[in-house]
Amino acid sequence: MLEHLIYLPKHILGVHATGKITNEQYERELEPLLDEHIKENGKINYLLILEADIKNFDAGAWCGNIGIGLKYFTKWHKLAVVTDRDGDREFSHLFKYILPGKYKGYRLEELDEAIKWITA
């Protein structure tokens, strides 16, 4: 499930991922949010709170994840991934080698720090 975090400042797009994640959710829920965010801000500042185990991403979601990264390739400015799963956080560090912009990973207990960084 993908939940849009509406309490963040307007220039930050936040999503909380829990349970099973599918490619259909990316297409139906995340892509319209990204399109609107880019229209309003010109670049992407993205906060992902990842409480879904990466194993719960179906194959289509993995392709959707890569596809979204490439579709908006020149728009990424800052990306913060917040999760307590060390393996997921380490895997997410690959974003800094693939996508332009700045990337940081945080533990759930560091959510406030992640929000401060992404909003600065």
N, CA, C and O of each residue as an XYZ file, in Angstrom:
480
protein
N       0.841     -1.175      0.000
C       0.000      0.000      0.000
C       0.886      1.239      0.000
O       1.889      1.291      0.713
N       0.525      2.213     -0.781
C       1.235      3.488     -0.839
C       0.324      4.575     -0.291
O      -0.787      4.772     -0.783
N       0.798      5.277      0.725
C       0.018      6.354      1.321
C       0.740      7.682      1.107
O       1.907      7.828      1.469
N       0.048      8.633      0.527
C       0.594      9.967      0.293
C       0.650     10.710      1.629
O      -0.356     10.796      2.334
N       1.817     11.245      1.978
C       1.999     11.977      3.231
C       1.702     13.449      2.979
O       2.550     14.185      2.475
N       0.507     13.867      3.328
C       0.062     15.226      3.001
C       0.496     16.263      4.032
O       0.260     17.454      3.832
N       1.121     15.844      5.123
C       1.527     16.781      6.170
C       2.881     17.445      5.901
O       3.299     18.324      6.656
N       3.554     17.041      4.853
C       4.866     17.609      4.531
C       4.714     18.932      3.788
O       3.664     19.199      3.205
N       5.772     19.772      3.806
C       5.721     21.010      3.020
C       5.445     20.695      1.544
O       5.770     19.615      1.051
N       4.846     21.653      0.863
C       4.396     21.462     -0.514
C       5.514     21.046     -1.475
O       5.251     20.354     -2.459
N       6.754     21.457     -1.204
C       7.849     21.125     -2.123
C       8.439     19.731     -1.862
O       9.440     19.359     -2.474
N       7.828     18.970     -0.966
C       8.262     17.607     -0.664
C       7.133     16.641     -0.990
O       5.996     16.841     -0.564
N       7.444     15.598     -1.743
C       6.495     14.528     -1.987
C       6.871     13.379     -1.062
O       7.963     12.820     -1.164
N       5.964     13.033     -0.166
C       6.216     11.947      0.767
C       5.263     10.796      0.564
O       4.071     10.988      0.321
N       5.811      9.579      0.669
C       5.017      8.367      0.515
C       5.427      7.380      1.598
O       6.612      7.219      1.890
N       4.433      6.722      2.192
C       4.646      5.683      3.185
C       4.236      4.365      2.547
O       3.071      4.180      2.195
N       5.185      3.448      2.395
C       4.930      2.158      1.757
C       4.829      1.063      2.817
O       5.750      0.871      3.611
N       3.703      0.347      2.822
C       3.491     -0.761      3.746
C       2.870     -1.921      2.989
O       2.271     -1.736      1.929
N       3.016     -3.117      3.541
C       2.372     -4.293      2.949
C       2.926     -4.644      1.584
O       4.115     -4.468      1.321
N       2.056     -5.141      0.715
C       2.457     -5.551     -0.632
C       2.377     -4.360     -1.580
O       1.407     -3.602     -1.554
N       3.391     -4.201     -2.408
C       3.464     -3.101     -3.371
C       3.441     -3.696     -4.777
O       4.183     -4.630     -5.080
N       2.577     -3.141     -5.634
C       2.445     -3.649     -7.002
C       2.738     -2.549     -8.021
O       2.730     -1.360     -7.700
N       2.993     -2.969     -9.233
C       3.210     -2.025    -10.322
C       1.951     -1.197    -10.562
O       2.039     -0.012    -10.885
N       0.788     -1.811    -10.407
C      -0.480     -1.089    -10.591
C      -0.569      0.096     -9.616
O      -1.063      1.164     -9.979
N      -0.093     -0.095     -8.388
C      -0.100      1.007     -7.420
C       0.811      2.136     -7.885
O       0.465      3.310     -7.755
N       1.973      1.784     -8.425
C       2.869      2.809     -8.950
C       2.167      3.625    -10.031
O       2.181      4.856    -10.011
N       1.552      2.912    -10.976
C       0.913      3.597    -12.098
C      -0.307      4.403    -11.663
O      -0.502      5.527    -12.128
N      -1.121      3.848    -10.784
C      -2.373      4.472    -10.390
C      -2.183      5.557     -9.322
O      -2.889      6.565     -9.328
N      -1.220      5.346     -8.401
C      -1.094      6.231     -7.257
C       0.148      7.129     -7.297
O       0.052      8.334     -7.068
N       1.293      6.546     -7.584
C       2.535      7.316     -7.471
C       2.804      8.207     -8.677
O       3.170      9.371     -8.511
N       2.632      7.690     -9.867
C       2.946      8.501    -11.049
C       2.141      9.793    -11.125
O       2.718     10.836    -11.432
N       0.818      9.775    -10.856
C       0.083     11.055    -10.857
C       0.611     12.033     -9.798
O       0.662     13.239    -10.040
N       0.998     11.521     -8.639
C       1.574     12.388     -7.606
C       2.874     13.018     -8.088
O       3.107     14.210     -7.890
N       3.723     12.206     -8.724
C       4.983     12.728     -9.247
C       4.737     13.768    -10.341
O       5.381     14.817    -10.359
N       3.812     13.479    -11.245
C       3.505     14.434    -12.324
C       3.048     15.775    -11.755
O       3.510     16.829    -12.192
N       2.147     15.733    -10.788
C       1.640     16.955    -10.167
C       2.754     17.675     -9.405
O       2.858     18.900     -9.461
N       3.579     16.914     -8.699
C       4.678     17.495     -7.929
C       5.662     18.228     -8.846
O       6.112     19.328     -8.525
N       5.988     17.625     -9.972
C       6.909     18.248    -10.929
C       6.271     19.499    -11.530
O       6.935     20.523    -11.693
N       4.994     19.412    -11.856
C       4.300     20.566    -12.424
C       4.363     21.760    -11.461
O       4.540     22.901    -11.888
N       4.216     21.485    -10.165
C       4.197     22.554     -9.173
C       5.589     23.003     -8.731
O       5.772     24.162     -8.358
N       6.567     22.104     -8.767
C       7.878     22.394     -8.186
C       9.050     22.342     -9.162
O      10.111     22.899     -8.877
N       8.881     21.692    -10.293
C       9.944     21.617    -11.283
C      10.995     20.557    -11.012
O      11.750     20.194    -11.914
N      11.058     20.054     -9.792
C      12.018     19.014     -9.428
C      11.391     18.147     -8.343
O      10.370     18.506     -7.756
N      12.016     17.002     -8.087
C      11.460     16.055     -7.127
C      12.299     16.024     -5.857
O      13.493     15.729     -5.896
N      11.673     16.327     -4.750
C      12.210     16.086     -3.416
C      11.303     15.012     -2.833
O      10.138     15.279     -2.536
N      11.824     13.802     -2.665
C      10.995     12.628     -2.382
C      11.418     11.970     -1.082
O      12.580     11.602     -0.907
N      10.464     11.825     -0.173
C      10.678     11.136      1.091
C       9.875      9.844      1.049
O       8.652      9.868      0.910
N      10.565      8.722      1.169
C       9.918      7.417      1.177
C      10.121      6.781      2.544
O      11.249      6.506      2.953
N       9.023      6.554      3.240
C       9.073      5.775      4.474
C       8.729      4.351      4.065
O       7.593      4.051      3.700
N       9.717      3.491      4.132
C       9.594      2.125      3.618
C       9.446      1.150      4.779
O      10.425      0.754      5.411
N       8.200      0.775      5.041
C       7.936     -0.245      6.055
C       7.420     -1.515      5.402
O       7.024     -2.453      6.094
N       7.421     -1.552      4.099
C       7.109     -2.767      3.353
C       8.429     -3.480      3.083
O       9.396     -2.859      2.640
N       8.467     -4.754      3.344
C       9.663     -5.528      3.047
C       9.880     -5.525      1.535
O       8.931     -5.711      0.772
N      11.090     -5.321      1.110
C      11.380     -5.312     -0.334
C      10.895     -6.608     -0.988
O      10.550     -6.614     -2.170
N      10.868     -7.695     -0.231
C      10.365     -8.965     -0.769
C       8.878     -8.869     -1.119
O       8.376     -9.696     -1.881
N       8.166     -7.876     -0.578
C       6.739     -7.698     -0.861
C       6.473     -6.838     -2.089
O       5.319     -6.528     -2.384
N       7.516     -6.448     -2.809
C       7.356     -5.735     -4.075
C       7.238     -6.792     -5.162
O       8.153     -7.596     -5.338
N       6.131     -6.806     -5.893
C       6.044     -7.793     -6.962
C       6.977     -7.406     -8.104
O       7.503     -6.294     -8.136
N       7.177     -8.331     -9.041
C       8.129     -8.084    -10.130
C       7.776     -6.824    -10.908
O       8.660     -6.070    -11.313
N       6.487     -6.598    -11.114
C       6.049     -5.401    -11.824
C       6.401     -4.143    -11.065
O       6.734     -3.121    -11.666
N       6.329     -4.210     -9.735
C       6.683     -3.042     -8.926
C       8.165     -2.726     -9.067
O       8.547     -1.557     -9.119
N       9.004     -3.760     -9.131
C      10.439     -3.505     -9.342
C      10.662     -2.817    -10.679
O      11.437     -1.867    -10.779
N       9.975     -3.305    -11.705
C      10.092     -2.653    -13.018
C       9.523     -1.243    -12.959
O      10.092     -0.318    -13.538
N       8.409     -1.074    -12.267
C       7.807      0.248    -12.115
C       8.726      1.198    -11.384
O       8.810      2.375    -11.733
N       9.416      0.700    -10.372
C      10.364      1.500     -9.604
C      11.485      2.006    -10.503
O      11.839      3.184    -10.466
N      12.033      1.116    -11.300
C      13.096      1.489    -12.241
C      12.540      2.435    -13.305
O      13.169      3.435    -13.653
N      11.357      2.106    -13.813
C      10.735      2.941    -14.836
C      10.480      4.356    -14.360
O      10.710      5.312    -15.100
N      10.004      4.501    -13.129
C       9.758      5.830    -12.570
C      11.072      6.588    -12.439
O      11.146      7.773    -12.763
N      12.105      5.906    -11.967
C      13.414      6.555    -11.849
C      13.891      7.101    -13.175
O      14.414      8.212    -13.249
N      13.708      6.315    -14.224
C      14.160      6.742    -15.555
C      13.227      7.772    -16.186
O      13.685      8.713    -16.835
N      11.920      7.596    -15.997
C      10.962      8.533    -16.584
C      11.205      9.959    -16.099
O      11.088     10.913    -16.869
N      11.538     10.095    -14.844
C      11.745     11.409    -14.238
C      13.229     11.684    -13.992
O      13.581     12.465    -13.108
N      14.087     11.047    -14.769
C      15.532     11.036    -14.531
C      16.119     12.417    -14.245
O      16.888     12.569    -13.296
N      15.779     13.403    -15.028
C      16.395     14.730    -14.866
C      15.722     15.566    -13.783
O      16.165     16.680    -13.507
N      14.676     15.056    -13.175
C      13.898     15.836    -12.204
C      14.259     15.554    -10.745
O      13.840     16.298     -9.859
N      15.030     14.490    -10.478
C      15.352     14.130     -9.089
C      16.293     15.162     -8.478
O      17.342     15.466     -9.046
N      15.917     15.696     -7.330
C      16.752     16.644     -6.606
C      17.251     16.032     -5.306
O      18.457     15.943     -5.079
N      16.323     15.609     -4.454
C      16.677     14.941     -3.203
C      15.777     13.730     -3.005
O      14.586     13.762     -3.314
N      16.371     12.665     -2.486
C      15.641     11.437     -2.199
C      16.084     10.933     -0.836
O      17.268     10.676     -0.618
N      15.134     10.790      0.083
C      15.411     10.235      1.407
C      14.587      8.967      1.581
O      13.368      8.980      1.413
N      15.263      7.873      1.919
C      14.588      6.612      2.195
C      14.731      6.332      3.680
O      15.838      6.304      4.217
N      13.591      6.124      4.338
C      13.562      5.902      5.780
C      13.035      4.500      6.037
O      11.884      4.195      5.723
N      13.882      3.644      6.610
C      13.495      2.261      6.893
C      14.387      1.686      7.980
O      15.535      2.102      8.139
N      13.855      0.734      8.721
C      14.657      0.064      9.744
C      15.282     -1.223      9.234
O      16.036     -1.870      9.962
N      14.992     -1.599      8.027
C      15.582     -2.815      7.463
C      16.928     -2.464      6.837
O      16.992     -1.805      5.800
N      18.001     -2.915      7.485
C      19.348     -2.579      7.021
C      19.562     -2.967      5.568
O      20.125     -2.190      4.797
N      19.122     -4.159      5.182
C      19.296     -4.611      3.806
C      18.566     -3.730      2.816
O      19.088     -3.433      1.741
N      17.356     -3.310      3.170
C      16.585     -2.434      2.289
C      17.246     -1.071      2.167
O      17.290     -0.490      1.083
N      17.756     -0.565      3.275
C      18.425      0.738      3.251
C      19.704      0.653      2.419
O      20.005      1.556      1.639
N      20.451     -0.432      2.588
C      21.681     -0.608      1.805
C      21.352     -0.758      0.319
O      22.033     -0.181     -0.528
N      20.304     -1.537      0.001
C      19.891     -1.681     -1.391
C      19.488     -0.328     -1.964
O      19.810     -0.010     -3.109
N      18.785      0.464     -1.165
C      18.315      1.773     -1.621
C      19.467      2.734     -1.878
O      19.307      3.703     -2.621
N      20.627      2.483     -1.276
C      21.790      3.336     -1.522
C      22.223      3.292     -2.993
O      22.952      4.170     -3.454
N      21.774      2.274     -3.723
C      22.086      2.202     -5.153
C      21.523      3.398     -5.910
O      22.048      3.775     -6.958
N      20.440      4.005     -5.378
C      19.852      5.160     -6.052
C      20.873      6.267     -6.272
O      20.824      6.963     -7.286
N      21.798      6.436     -5.330
C      22.754      7.529     -5.466
C      23.718      7.304     -6.627
O      24.351      8.247     -7.101
N      23.831      6.062     -7.087
C      24.697      5.773     -8.232
C      23.934      5.791     -9.553
O      24.531      5.851    -10.627
N      22.615      5.738     -9.459
C      21.786      5.648    -10.658
C      21.133      6.979    -10.995
O      21.123      7.396    -12.153
N      20.588      7.645     -9.983
C      19.819      8.863    -10.209
C      20.648     10.098     -9.892
O      21.474     10.079     -8.979
N      20.433     11.166    -10.640
C      21.093     12.423    -10.279
C      20.465     12.970     -8.996
O      19.422     12.485     -8.559
N      21.078     13.944     -8.414
C      20.553     14.529     -7.184
C      21.229     13.947     -5.966
O      22.219     13.224     -6.070
N      20.686     14.271     -4.813
C      21.265     13.840     -3.548
C      20.396     12.758     -2.931
O      19.172     12.782     -3.057
N      21.037     11.812     -2.264
C      20.343     10.697     -1.655
C      20.865     10.497     -0.234
O      22.064     10.622      0.018
N      19.953     10.183      0.695
C      20.347      9.785      2.041
C      19.376      8.727      2.546
O      18.184      8.749      2.240
N      19.918      7.808      3.322
C      19.109      6.781      3.968
C      19.070      7.016      5.469
O      20.057      7.448      6.066
N      17.932      6.732      6.070
C      17.723      6.963      7.502
C      16.978      5.786      8.121
O      16.280      5.045      7.427
N      17.133      5.622      9.433
C      16.327      4.667     10.199
C      15.004      5.348     10.557
O      14.905      6.574     10.526
N      13.994      4.553     10.895
C      12.693      5.112     11.257
C      12.807      6.082     12.430
O      12.096      7.086     12.471
N      13.678      5.801     13.367
C      13.852      6.695     14.514
C      14.474      8.031     14.106
O      14.475      8.977     14.894
N      14.995      8.118     12.899
C      15.605      9.344     12.382
C      14.686     10.094     11.412
O      15.145     10.943     10.649
N      13.408      9.781     11.446
C      12.457     10.396     10.506
C      12.492     11.915     10.576
O      12.481     12.575      9.537
N      12.535     12.486     11.778
C      12.584     13.945     11.907
C      13.823     14.523     11.230
O      13.756     15.569     10.586
N      14.952     13.836     11.380
C      16.198     14.271     10.732
C      16.068     14.193      9.207
O      16.530     15.082      8.492
N      15.440     13.129      8.722
C      15.223     12.969      7.276
C      14.342     14.098      6.740
O      14.610     14.643      5.670
N      13.292     14.446      7.485
C      12.406     15.522      7.049
C      13.151     16.866      7.045
O      12.976     17.668      6.128
N      13.972     17.106      8.056
C      14.769     18.340      8.079
C      15.692     18.421      6.871
O      15.800     19.469      6.234
N      16.365     17.295      6.554
C      17.299     17.278      5.422
C      16.576     17.511      4.096
O      17.014     18.316      3.274
N      15.473     16.803      3.898
C      14.781     16.876      2.605
C      14.112     18.241      2.405
O      13.952     18.683      1.267
N      13.723     18.909      3.486
C      13.057     20.205      3.340
C      14.041     21.368      3.224
O      13.650     22.459      2.810
N      15.294     21.159      3.578
C      16.283     22.265      3.538
C      16.608     22.660      2.113
O      17.414     23.564      1.892
